[in-house]
Amino acid sequence: MSYSVEPAQGGVTAPGGFRSASLHSGIKAKTGALDLAVLAADTVGTAAGLFTTNLAKAAPVLVSQRHLAKSGGRARAVVVNSGCANACTGDDGMANALRMTTETAQAIGCAPEEVLVASTGVIGVGLKMDRVVPGIRGAAAALARDKGAEMARAIMTTDPFPKDHAVVVRTSRGHFHVGGTAKGSGMIEPNMATMLGFLTTDAAVPPALLQRALQESARRTFNAITVDGECSTNDCVFALASGANGVTVDEELYPALQAAFYEVSKALAIGIVRGGEGATKLVSITVTGAREWAHAERAARTIANSLLVKTAIHGGDPNWGRLVAAAGRSGVPFDLSSAAVHIGGIVLFENGQPHDANAERAAAHLSGKEIDIELDLGTGGAERATIWTCDLSAEYVRINADYRT
Amino acid sequence: MSYSVEPAQGGVTAPGGFRSASLHSGIKAKTGALDLAVLAADTVGTAAGLFTTNLAKAAPVLVSQRHLAKSGGRARAVVVNSGCANACTGDDGMANALRMTTETAQAIGCAPEEVLVASTGVIGVGLKMDRVVPGIRGAAAALARDKGAEMARAIMTTDPFPKDHAVVVRTSRGHFHVGGTAKGSGMIEPNMATMLGFLTTDAAVPPALLQRALQESARRTFNAITVDGECSTNDCVFALASGANGVTVDEELYPALQAAFYEVSKALAIGIVRGGEGATKLVSITVTGAREWAHAERAARTIANSLLVKTAIHGGDPNWGRLVAAAGRSGVPFDLSSAAVHIGGIVLFENGQPHDANAERAAAHLSGKEIDIELDLGTGGAERATIWTCDLSAEYVRINADYRT
């Protein structure tokens, strides 16, 4: 089956059969700041989810996991708030997360287990339900096709800009859309999930295929980014399929769905990194020459999380020694005498020898906004992996030293 | 056997039978900056070493490992330079590290394999041997008992202050001294070694006991600190025993030697953290309630390396949610409903519930220079581990973004 995946207008409501609404409920102190959103399908569709592997799971994560299991992969809506993570909030937090789903279900007319819930913001603070409940009712009453962009803003915390993306997939059996939005700026090193992410499609997709498409695309997108090596208590990404445009995804169409999920997820994931707390540069770390993919991935992740690498990139310093040192401590096979480092395609270290004459050209590449780094482990394998990260600036420290105060 | 361990004057030459000398050889650009030191025993004694586990080992690490193996745990001297790590320098680097030992051996009159070598500084830059060789000859000619403090300064790179320590051990079979010096400020998360560390004793100690004492004390000191989660290419810590004062350590005296090594190593290790790049606070992270020591250690290390924890401490924010989130992602058993967090002995989270009324008192503790954090994993075990770390400041970013430029 041949297919094409092309960019489309809009975000999470680009696919047919979805509406959303966002408003300022009062969770965030700043007047008018969007802090609550409802995304709803016109009828109950299928759903899939990936969740944080952190053992300190927030209440909304636990509730959404249960609802997906109970509904057998079917959902009508997602309700999400920013400004409060509802994490480490004990029994009250569980009751509040559950109530967010029952209020949403009542307002739009479905079963509570057909509603998924997500929260993001400060850990350890309870939700102000006297603001959340009227907010849910107000949003449910205002659902519209053209409000996808507002949802991208309503889920932001320290994000410097909203992130959404959509594509249209054309196949000989018809076309369908995939759209999505995501947030995340700090505490970003998802592990089998991301910060909050929401994907939609107007194809009809059986739950198992939807889950598979979400997982496979997340492995190389949401799970291949790191801002600060932190895995949150609240990470989750949901996919909802409305089936509104009549195309049903089966095994034959699955590659097209998978490709579209990958495109949308990659755009959102890179957006998260580009908008990382204090970030001034988007950095792609590719590790090659590995005998196993997991080796390449682990080395790339170690480099991407190295404070010395991230500060050197921030300073525009082609300090390849820090790249080699990070690879060497990553716990995977590494052969210094055959290893190589390229920055912006320029060789700086190869076969055990520095190429310092190239440092100036590499520094010029590092002065840009999009940085490419490639490290060969020197172990002679053909496996490779890419992790996207950002530089570490004094602004990151300022943001996180002052976050609550 | 009862014994006492008491503080003593001096550092690496406090134990009898050792002399040292330090000078400016010209490796560092700054006029007069000490950059080369020789530490020598009056006669050949025993020696032990711990080395970085980084696979990108620097030339001096490889040479010292071979020399210790070849000499069967005997050494006469250590030669060390700062300002250049001699790492990732290929065959020339190996030849230069070896030459540092042969020049030292010739100058003081011993076999090359009885000399250990260490380097610290920038990775990927070759040693200027036309400056190093005269430097070694000059230092070897100037060895003196009273120059231990100079060596503590000669091994510094970005360290804000020198670190040395000494103790006297009194036993019914006589007394002996243990002294030491260490350097390290960034790229600090040793793994079975530290940045550079040098311990001396005037007891006679068989090589196997010396190695055991070094390893056991390093596990809870040099290997229990982290500044930035980076494990260097050059980490090593050496112990030399001169036997100058006639006491021989055997199994009966071993606990006294071990206690003294622990005291000196702990003082040096904490000094490294206190002088961490950009550090403004010394932070002790203790994890309790673990069923295995390794669980407590891993959770404590994860918390100690968490950028969000380190920036919160820098900002004086009692953000216990970040501590819980770090423990939850550390990969060890963790039970949120029974976990607890104390900052400065003040409970902030317990049995799944925040104690926010205590936040102000905890913030007052965080405004100090020495911070105590305790997290109970909630799994009901009796094991505990402590990791020392520092806060993360904008100054760390400034230092490392500008290190070479």
Interface residues (C-beta under 8 A of the other chain):
Chain A: T53 N54 L55 A56 K57 A85 A87 C88 T89 G90 D91 V122 I123 G124 V125 G186 M187 N191 D228 G229 E230 C231 S232 T233 N305 S306 L307 L308 T311 A312 H314 G315 G316 D317 N319 W320 G321 R322 V324 A325 A326 A327 G328 R329 P333 F334 D335 L336 A339 F349 G352 Q353 P354 D356 L392 S393 A394 Y396 V397 R398 I399 N400 A401 D402 Y403 R404 T405
Chain B: T53 N54 L55 A56 K57 A85 A87 C88 T89 G90 D91 V122 I123 G124 V125 G186 M187 N191 D228 G229 E230 C231 S232 T233 N305 S306 L307 L308 T311 A312 H314 G315 G316 D317 N319 W320 G321 R322 V324 A325 A326 A327 G328 R329 P333 F334 D335 L336 S337 A339 F349 N351 G352 Q353 P354 D356 L392 S393 A394 Y396 V397 R398 N400 A401 D402 Y403 R404 T405
